[in-house]
Structures are given as structure tokens and as C-alpha cells.
Amino acid sequence: MTGTATAVSDFYCHQALAGTVEIEKVVETDRVLAFHHTNPSYPVHIVVIPKEHVPSLTDLGNAEEGMLLEVFAVVREVAAGVEKEYGASSVTTNLGLYQESKHLHWHVVFRGESETEIRGMYGNHD
């Protein structure tokens, strides 16, 4: 890493929340937005974000920790819906160099495997 400053990438503030890109909302509250990813990597790929700028899970910026409870409530709601409909869901966030957009966001996905494929990879859960 060099000492040269780079622009902070924040797709969520600069495009999704600003309305410069069309999004398909899944859940919206006063402080949280869940929507279908605009460039999905999976058959079901939903992103959950706080509406205020929060840099990451480990750097809340000016946000108070209580905001996380609201974000997690929506993550849980969306994940439960995906799990109910498809039988499985995965929930992830990224940090540091893994975090392409520097705005706290959670991915709720169903990767598209069959039940047989899932059980082959993860077992029978007994």
C-alpha cells in the first residue's frame, strides 16, 4: 500500500441510496434498506444496508451501535424468507481489502445448489 490517497468507493451511498441506479426493494424501514443485488453473483442475492453511511462492521464511523440491531433485524427477516423459500441461505459481510464498497452491507444469498448438493457438502446435520 502506498501513501497515495484513493477515492473511497461507496456504491450504496453514491448510487443505490441516491437513486442513480434502479433497485428492486425487498424490505425498507426508516433506517435500513434491503434490495436485490444490481449485479448478482447467485440466483438469489439480496443486499441489506443502513441508509446512513457506516463504513464497515468494524468501523461504525459516526453511527451508534444500536443501528446494528436494526440492520440485523432486517438481515434476519430477509434470511428467514430466503431460507423458507429455498431451504438454505448464506449471510456474509466483507472487511478490509475484501470490502469493495466501503459502506456496511450484508449479502443474503441462495447459491442455487440442490438439496442433494448441499447435503453432500455440509452433511445431514445430525
N, C-alpha and C positions, 0 to 999 in steps of 0.2 A: 504494500500500500504506500502510495506516495503522499507528499504533503499537499498535493493539488486538490482543491475543493471540487466536488462534483455535485451536480444538481440532485436534489432528493426526488426520487420517483414516488409519487403518490397518486396512482390511478384512481383510487377511491374518492379522494377529495377533489382532484382536478377534473375528473371525468364523470364517474358514476353519480356522485352526490351533486355535482354541478349541473347535471342534466345534458352534458355534451355527447353522451353515448346512451343509446336506448337500452334499458334494462327491464327484465321481467321479474317483478317483485313476487316474493313468496310470503314474507311476513314483514310488517313495518310497525314500529312503535314510535313514540316520541323521540327516543334516543338510539334506536337500533334499526338496521335495515338488513334483510336477507333477500338475496336475489339469485337467479340463475346466472352462473358464470358467463361472461360475454365471449369467452374462448375456451369452452370446456375441454378438460382432459379425459373425462369419464362420461358414461351415459347419463348419469345424474351428478351434477356438480353445482352446488349451491354455496355462495359466499355469504358470511354473516359479518357485518361491520358495525362499529359505533358510528353514529352520524357526526360526532365531533372528532377532530383529529387526535388520534392516540398513536404514537409511533410504533409500539410493539407491546407484547405481553410483558417483557422485562423493562420497558421504558414507557411508563404511562404518560409522560410529558406533564401537562397541567391537569389531567383528568384525575378524579378521585377514585379510589379503589372500588367504591360502591357501584360505579359504572360497569365494572366487570360482572357483577351479579346480573345486571340487566342483559348484557351481551350473552352470558352463559345461559340465561333463561331462554333466549331465542335460539341459541345453538341447540339446547336440549329439545326444544319444541320441533325444530326442523329435523334434527337427527332422529327423533322418535317417529316422525312422519315417514322419513325415508326408510327406516328400519321396518316399520309396519308394512309399507307397500312392497319393499324389495327383499325383506328378510335379513338385511345387513346394512350397515352404514359405517363409514370411517370419518373421524373428525380430526383435523390437523391444523396446526398453525406453524409458521416458519419464523426463524430468528436469525439475526446477523446476516451473513452473506447469502443464506437460503431465502431471505425475505426480499423478493423483488420489489414489491410495493411497500414503502415504509409507512404503512397505516395498519394498525392491528386488524387482522382479518382471520377468520376461521373458514376452512374448507369442509363442507359436509358432502360426502360423495358415496355413491354406489358405483363400484368399479365395473360391474357387468358380468361377474362370474356367475356360473350356475351354482346351485346348492352343492352339487357333487364336487365341483372345483373348490368351493370354499371349504367344505369338509375335508377334502384331500390336503389342503394347505394347513388348515387350523385344527383338524381333528373333529371328534364328535362331541367335544365339550363335556366329557364325563369325568 
